[in-house]
Amino acid sequence: MNRVRIRELVRKEFIQLFRDKKNRPLLIIAPVIQLLVFGYVVSTDVKDIRLAIFDQSQTKESRQMIDVFNASKTFRVTHHVTTHNAFEKLIIDREVDIALKIGPDFSDIIRSGGSSPIQIIADGSMSNIASSRIAYTSTVLNNFNQTMIKEIYKQEMDYGKVDARIRTWYNSNLESRYFFVPAIVAILVMILSFLLSSMAVIREKESGTIEQLIVTPLKPIELIIGKTLPYVIIALGQMVIVTIFAVLWFSIPFRGSIGLLFLGTCLFLLSTLGIGLFISTISRTQQQAMMTAFFFLLPFFMLSGFAFPVENMPVFIQWLCHLNPLMYFLVIIRGIFLKGVGLSILWPQFLSMLIIGVAVFTGAVLRFKKTLD
């Protein structure tokens, strides 16, 4: 391979990329904007649960229970209703998230030492959020039960129990942005490198400059390297920018090695750029290349563990996930950011990405031919 030929081709690619003024914000500003948008929007934290109360008891005990919900920062009592129809309509119209119905004999049952049933109605149209809201509601009711036991039974009640002392490592407050923002860094690197490389060769064909490249002394491998190297540099630069924003803007801890992060990103780019180049060699137009790239992006995203745990998927789908380099890169980037682990822990993911990347990139090189066909 001739380094001078590759260098000049890389220089030509950079000139061609930045000559178009439309590409400049796409390459520099867009990743930061997407990180800020996704960082605030993509969240599973449960906040501001709107609560409706149907209190048929109207007693001291029922008001005490309502006060417990009012005192919580998570809940906001927005409606007090007096009829069952109004109770149901609030859920149907999505004006509340949780509705509590307190029976007329609520206080009598509690004072007699019994367990008074409370009807909890949750909007299950979004099942994952509904389960979290129900869990928060159960926690508040458990606290209320402890308060009522102390009030009814004045004497000290000592009995054997399990004293659970919970410590959550790496994300003590269980903030969802700690989970999602590092993954968004990987998603942005994948999307931009994928889309840009998928149009690398086809752009030359459409602009009519492919003939000039064919007659040059560039070998196919030199042409492939010269075409991909600019996108590697751009992707690494974008990774640095969005990582800085993730740490400084979203206060995501970075506990690992920046060198290991660069190595993982390079191995990940080996796969994404290889797939992008393969798409570019089989496509006839930039529109066709773009549509094919989006066809790959959605399965990559869905089968990566970004939002849905791979362990919850069917066994056959889990096997498909092991062909997805993004799944391994998410493990690497979260491990480096949050846990600060090194190659001694993450070597299986690095090895898997290396195997996939070499296989994909080799296939793209073999598919590429220095001809007009």
Contacts in CASP RR format, 6 or more apart in sequence:
PFRMAT RR
TARGET T0000
AUTHOR 0000-0000-0000
METHOD contacts of the structure
MODEL  1
MNRVRIRELVRKEFIQLFRDKKNRPLLIIAPVIQLLVFGYVVSTDVKDIR
LAIFDQSQTKESRQMIDVFNASKTFRVTHHVTTHNAFEKLIIDREVDIAL
KIGPDFSDIIRSGGSSPIQIIADGSMSNIASSRIAYTSTVLNNFNQTMIK
EIYKQEMDYGKVDARIRTWYNSNLESRYFFVPAIVAILVMILSFLLSSMA
VIREKESGTIEQLIVTPLKPIELIIGKTLPYVIIALGQMVIVTIFAVLWF
SIPFRGSIGLLFLGTCLFLLSTLGIGLFISTISRTQQQAMMTAFFFLLPF
FMLSGFAFPVENMPVFIQWLCHLNPLMYFLVIIRGIFLKGVGLSILWPQF
LSMLIIGVAVFTGAVLRFKKTLD
1 219 0 8 1.000
1 221 0 8 1.000
1 222 0 8 1.000
1 225 0 8 1.000
2 217 0 8 1.000
2 222 0 8 1.000
5 216 0 8 1.000
5 217 0 8 1.000
5 218 0 8 1.000
5 222 0 8 1.000
6 222 0 8 1.000
6 225 0 8 1.000
6 226 0 8 1.000
6 229 0 8 1.000
9 218 0 8 1.000
9 222 0 8 1.000
9 223 0 8 1.000
9 226 0 8 1.000
9 227 0 8 1.000
10 226 0 8 1.000
10 229 0 8 1.000
10 230 0 8 1.000
13 200 0 8 1.000
13 226 0 8 1.000
13 227 0 8 1.000
13 229 0 8 1.000
13 230 0 8 1.000
14 230 0 8 1.000
17 23 0 8 1.000
17 27 0 8 1.000
17 230 0 8 1.000
17 234 0 8 1.000
18 24 0 8 1.000
18 27 0 8 1.000
26 192 0 8 1.000
27 192 0 8 1.000
27 234 0 8 1.000
27 238 0 8 1.000
28 241 0 8 1.000
30 192 0 8 1.000
31 188 0 8 1.000
31 192 0 8 1.000
31 238 0 8 1.000
31 241 0 8 1.000
31 242 0 8 1.000
32 241 0 8 1.000
32 242 0 8 1.000
32 245 0 8 1.000
34 184 0 8 1.000
34 188 0 8 1.000
35 181 0 8 1.000
35 184 0 8 1.000
35 185 0 8 1.000
35 188 0 8 1.000
35 242 0 8 1.000
35 245 0 8 1.000
35 246 0 8 1.000
36 245 0 8 1.000
36 249 0 8 1.000
38 180 0 8 1.000
38 181 0 8 1.000
38 184 0 8 1.000
38 187 0 8 1.000
39 177 0 8 1.000
39 180 0 8 1.000
39 181 0 8 1.000
39 184 0 8 1.000
39 250 0 8 1.000
42 176 0 8 1.000
42 180 0 8 1.000
42 184 0 8 1.000
42 307 0 8 1.000
43 176 0 8 1.000
43 177 0 8 1.000
43 180 0 8 1.000
44 128 0 8 1.000
44 129 0 8 1.000
44 132 0 8 1.000
44 176 0 8 1.000
45 175 0 8 1.000
45 176 0 8 1.000
46 74 0 8 1.000
46 129 0 8 1.000
46 132 0 8 1.000
46 133 0 8 1.000
46 136 0 8 1.000
47 74 0 8 1.000
48 74 0 8 1.000
48 76 0 8 1.000
49 74 0 8 1.000
49 75 0 8 1.000
49 76 0 8 1.000
49 97 0 8 1.000
49 98 0 8 1.000
49 133 0 8 1.000
49 136 0 8 1.000
49 137 0 8 1.000
50 76 0 8 1.000
50 78 0 8 1.000
50 95 0 8 1.000
50 96 0 8 1.000
50 97 0 8 1.000
50 98 0 8 1.000
51 69 0 8 1.000
51 75 0 8 1.000
51 76 0 8 1.000
51 77 0 8 1.000
51 78 0 8 1.000
51 79 0 8 1.000
51 96 0 8 1.000
51 97 0 8 1.000
51 98 0 8 1.000
51 99 0 8 1.000
51 100 0 8 1.000
52 77 0 8 1.000
52 78 0 8 1.000
52 79 0 8 1.000
52 80 0 8 1.000
52 81 0 8 1.000
52 87 0 8 1.000
52 90 0 8 1.000
52 91 0 8 1.000
52 95 0 8 1.000
52 96 0 8 1.000
52 98 0 8 1.000
52 99 0 8 1.000
52 100 0 8 1.000
53 66 0 8 1.000
53 69 0 8 1.000
53 77 0 8 1.000
53 79 0 8 1.000
53 80 0 8 1.000
53 81 0 8 1.000
53 99 0 8 1.000
53 100 0 8 1.000
53 102 0 8 1.000
54 80 0 8 1.000
54 81 0 8 1.000
54 82 0 8 1.000
54 84 0 8 1.000
54 87 0 8 1.000
54 99 0 8 1.000
54 100 0 8 1.000
54 101 0 8 1.000
54 102 0 8 1.000
55 62 0 8 1.000
55 63 0 8 1.000
55 66 0 8 1.000
55 80 0 8 1.000
55 102 0 8 1.000
56 101 0 8 1.000
56 102 0 8 1.000
56 103 0 8 1.000
56 104 0 8 1.000
56 106 0 8 1.000
57 102 0 8 1.000
57 103 0 8 1.000
57 104 0 8 1.000
57 105 0 8 1.000
57 106 0 8 1.000
57 107 0 8 1.000
59 106 0 8 1.000
59 107 0 8 1.000
60 107 0 8 1.000
61 106 0 8 1.000
61 107 0 8 1.000
61 110 0 8 1.000
61 111 0 8 1.000
61 148 0 8 1.000
62 102 0 8 1.000
62 106 0 8 1.000
62 107 0 8 1.000
64 144 0 8 1.000
64 147 0 8 1.000
64 148 0 8 1.000
65 102 0 8 1.000
65 141 0 8 1.000
65 144 0 8 1.000
66 77 0 8 1.000
68 140 0 8 1.000
68 143 0 8 1.000
68 144 0 8 1.000
68 147 0 8 1.000
69 75 0 8 1.000
69 77 0 8 1.000
69 100 0 8 1.000
69 140 0 8 1.000
70 77 0 8 1.000
72 140 0 8 1.000
74 136 0 8 1.000
75 98 0 8 1.000
75 136 0 8 1.000
75 137 0 8 1.000
75 140 0 8 1.000
78 95 0 8 1.000
78 96 0 8 1.000
79 90 0 8 1.000
79 95 0 8 1.000
79 96 0 8 1.000
81 87 0 8 1.000
81 90 0 8 1.000
84 101 0 8 1.000
87 99 0 8 1.000
87 101 0 8 1.000
87 121 0 8 1.000
90 96 0 8 1.000
90 99 0 8 1.000
91 99 0 8 1.000
91 121 0 8 1.000
91 123 0 8 1.000
94 123 0 8 1.000
94 125 0 8 1.000
96 123 0 8 1.000
97 122 0 8 1.000
97 123 0 8 1.000
97 133 0 8 1.000
98 120 0 8 1.000
98 121 0 8 1.000
98 122 0 8 1.000
98 123 0 8 1.000
98 133 0 8 1.000
98 134 0 8 1.000
98 137 0 8 1.000
99 120 0 8 1.000
99 121 0 8 1.000
99 122 0 8 1.000
100 118 0 8 1.000
100 119 0 8 1.000
100 120 0 8 1.000
100 121 0 8 1.000
100 137 0 8 1.000
101 118 0 8 1.000
101 119 0 8 1.000
101 121 0 8 1.000
102 118 0 8 1.000
103 116 0 8 1.000
103 117 0 8 1.000
103 118 0 8 1.000
103 119 0 8 1.000
105 116 0 8 1.000
106 116 0 8 1.000
106 118 0 8 1.000
107 116 0 8 1.000
109 115 0 8 1.000
109 116 0 8 1.000
110 116 0 8 1.000
110 148 0 8 1.000
110 152 0 8 1.000
111 152 0 8 1.000
113 152 0 8 1.000
118 141 0 8 1.000
120 134 0 8 1.000
120 137 0 8 1.000
122 130 0 8 1.000
122 133 0 8 1.000
122 134 0 8 1.000
122 137 0 8 1.000
123 130 0 8 1.000
124 130 0 8 1.000
149 157 0 8 1.000
168 174 0 8 1.000
170 178 0 8 1.000
170 338 0 8 1.000
170 339 0 8 1.000
171 178 0 8 1.000
171 179 0 8 1.000
171 338 0 8 1.000
177 250 0 8 1.000
177 252 0 8 1.000
178 252 0 8 1.000
178 253 0 8 1.000
178 338 0 8 1.000
179 334 0 8 1.000
180 306 0 8 1.000
181 246 0 8 1.000
181 250 0 8 1.000
181 252 0 8 1.000
182 246 0 8 1.000
182 252 0 8 1.000
182 333 0 8 1.000
182 334 0 8 1.000
182 337 0 8 1.000
182 338 0 8 1.000
183 306 0 8 1.000
183 330 0 8 1.000
183 333 0 8 1.000
183 334 0 8 1.000
184 242 0 8 1.000
184 246 0 8 1.000
185 239 0 8 1.000
185 242 0 8 1.000
185 243 0 8 1.000
185 246 0 8 1.000
185 333 0 8 1.000
186 268 0 8 1.000
186 326 0 8 1.000
186 329 0 8 1.000
186 330 0 8 1.000
186 333 0 8 1.000
187 301 0 8 1.000
187 306 0 8 1.000
187 326 0 8 1.000
188 238 0 8 1.000
188 242 0 8 1.000
189 235 0 8 1.000
189 238 0 8 1.000
189 239 0 8 1.000
189 242 0 8 1.000
189 265 0 8 1.000
189 268 0 8 1.000
189 269 0 8 1.000
189 272 0 8 1.000
190 268 0 8 1.000
190 272 0 8 1.000
190 297 0 8 1.000
190 300 0 8 1.000
190 326 0 8 1.000
190 329 0 8 1.000
191 297 0 8 1.000
192 234 0 8 1.000
192 235 0 8 1.000
192 238 0 8 1.000
193 231 0 8 1.000
193 232 0 8 1.000
193 234 0 8 1.000
193 235 0 8 1.000
193 269 0 8 1.000
193 272 0 8 1.000
193 273 0 8 1.000
194 272 0 8 1.000
194 275 0 8 1.000
194 276 0 8 1.000
194 293 0 8 1.000
194 296 0 8 1.000
194 297 0 8 1.000
195 290 0 8 1.000
195 293 0 8 1.000
196 231 0 8 1.000
196 234 0 8 1.000
197 227 0 8 1.000
197 228 0 8 1.000
197 231 0 8 1.000
197 272 0 8 1.000
197 273 0 8 1.000
197 274 0 8 1.000
197 275 0 8 1.000
197 276 0 8 1.000
197 277 0 8 1.000
197 280 0 8 1.000
198 275 0 8 1.000
198 276 0 8 1.000
198 277 0 8 1.000
198 279 0 8 1.000
198 280 0 8 1.000
198 283 0 8 1.000
198 289 0 8 1.000
198 290 0 8 1.000
198 292 0 8 1.000
198 293 0 8 1.000
199 280 0 8 1.000
199 286 0 8 1.000
199 289 0 8 1.000
199 290 0 8 1.000
200 227 0 8 1.000
200 228 0 8 1.000
200 231 0 8 1.000
200 276 0 8 1.000
200 277 0 8 1.000
200 280 0 8 1.000
201 210 0 8 1.000
201 227 0 8 1.000
201 277 0 8 1.000
201 280 0 8 1.000
201 281 0 8 1.000
201 368 0 8 1.000
202 280 0 8 1.000
202 283 0 8 1.000
202 284 0 8 1.000
202 285 0 8 1.000
202 286 0 8 1.000
202 288 0 8 1.000
202 289 0 8 1.000
203 286 0 8 1.000
204 210 0 8 1.000
204 213 0 8 1.000
205 284 0 8 1.000
205 372 0 8 1.000
206 285 0 8 1.000
206 286 0 8 1.000
210 372 0 8 1.000
211 372 0 8 1.000
213 223 0 8 1.000
213 370 0 8 1.000
214 370 0 8 1.000
214 371 0 8 1.000
214 372 0 8 1.000
218 370 0 8 1.000
220 365 0 8 1.000
220 368 0 8 1.000
220 369 0 8 1.000
220 370 0 8 1.000
221 365 0 8 1.000
223 368 0 8 1.000
223 370 0 8 1.000
224 277 0 8 1.000
224 364 0 8 1.000
224 365 0 8 1.000
224 368 0 8 1.000
227 277 0 8 1.000
228 273 0 8 1.000
228 274 0 8 1.000
228 277 0 8 1.000
231 269 0 8 1.000
231 273 0 8 1.000
232 266 0 8 1.000
232 269 0 8 1.000
232 273 0 8 1.000
235 265 0 8 1.000
235 269 0 8 1.000
236 262 0 8 1.000
236 265 0 8 1.000
236 266 0 8 1.000
236 269 0 8 1.000
239 261 0 8 1.000
239 262 0 8 1.000
239 265 0 8 1.000
243 254 0 8 1.000
243 261 0 8 1.000
246 252 0 8 1.000
246 254 0 8 1.000
246 337 0 8 1.000
247 253 0 8 1.000
247 254 0 8 1.000
252 337 0 8 1.000
253 337 0 8 1.000
253 338 0 8 1.000
254 336 0 8 1.000
254 337 0 8 1.000
255 336 0 8 1.000
255 337 0 8 1.000
255 338 0 8 1.000
255 339 0 8 1.000
255 340 0 8 1.000
256 335 0 8 1.000
256 336 0 8 1.000
256 337 0 8 1.000
256 339 0 8 1.000
256 340 0 8 1.000
256 341 0 8 1.000
256 342 0 8 1.000
257 336 0 8 1.000
257 340 0 8 1.000
257 342 0 8 1.000
260 332 0 8 1.000
260 336 0 8 1.000
260 342 0 8 1.000
260 343 0 8 1.000
260 346 0 8 1.000
261 332 0 8 1.000
261 333 0 8 1.000
261 336 0 8 1.000
263 350 0 8 1.000
264 329 0 8 1.000
264 332 0 8 1.000
264 350 0 8 1.000
264 353 0 8 1.000
265 329 0 8 1.000
267 325 0 8 1.000
267 350 0 8 1.000
267 353 0 8 1.000
267 354 0 8 1.000
267 357 0 8 1.000
268 325 0 8 1.000
268 326 0 8 1.000
268 328 0 8 1.000
268 329 0 8 1.000
268 353 0 8 1.000
270 353 0 8 1.000
270 354 0 8 1.000
270 357 0 8 1.000
270 358 0 8 1.000
270 360 0 8 1.000
270 361 0 8 1.000
271 325 0 8 1.000
271 353 0 8 1.000
271 356 0 8 1.000
271 357 0 8 1.000
271 360 0 8 1.000
271 361 0 8 1.000
272 325 0 8 1.000
273 361 0 8 1.000
274 357 0 8 1.000
274 360 0 8 1.000
274 361 0 8 1.000
274 363 0 8 1.000
274 364 0 8 1.000
275 296 0 8 1.000
275 360 0 8 1.000
275 364 0 8 1.000
276 293 0 8 1.000
276 364 0 8 1.000
277 361 0 8 1.000
277 364 0 8 1.000
277 368 0 8 1.000
278 360 0 8 1.000
278 363 0 8 1.000
278 364 0 8 1.000
278 367 0 8 1.000
279 289 0 8 1.000
279 292 0 8 1.000
279 293 0 8 1.000
279 296 0 8 1.000
280 289 0 8 1.000
281 364 0 8 1.000
281 367 0 8 1.000
281 368 0 8 1.000
281 369 0 8 1.000
282 292 0 8 1.000
282 367 0 8 1.000
283 289 0 8 1.000
283 292 0 8 1.000
299 324 0 8 1.000
300 324 0 8 1.000
300 326 0 8 1.000
301 326 0 8 1.000
302 308 0 8 1.000
303 310 0 8 1.000
303 313 0 8 1.000
303 317 0 8 1.000
303 320 0 8 1.000
303 321 0 8 1.000
303 324 0 8 1.000
303 326 0 8 1.000
303 327 0 8 1.000
304 321 0 8 1.000
304 324 0 8 1.000
304 326 0 8 1.000
304 327 0 8 1.000
304 330 0 8 1.000
305 321 0 8 1.000
305 327 0 8 1.000
305 330 0 8 1.000
306 326 0 8 1.000
306 330 0 8 1.000
310 318 0 8 1.000
310 321 0 8 1.000
310 327 0 8 1.000
311 318 0 8 1.000
313 321 0 8 1.000
321 327 0 8 1.000
322 352 0 8 1.000
323 356 0 8 1.000
325 352 0 8 1.000
325 353 0 8 1.000
325 356 0 8 1.000
325 357 0 8 1.000
328 349 0 8 1.000
328 350 0 8 1.000
328 352 0 8 1.000
328 353 0 8 1.000
328 356 0 8 1.000
329 349 0 8 1.000
329 353 0 8 1.000
331 346 0 8 1.000
331 349 0 8 1.000
332 346 0 8 1.000
332 349 0 8 1.000
332 350 0 8 1.000
332 353 0 8 1.000
335 341 0 8 1.000
335 345 0 8 1.000
335 346 0 8 1.000
336 342 0 8 1.000
336 346 0 8 1.000
343 350 0 8 1.000
END
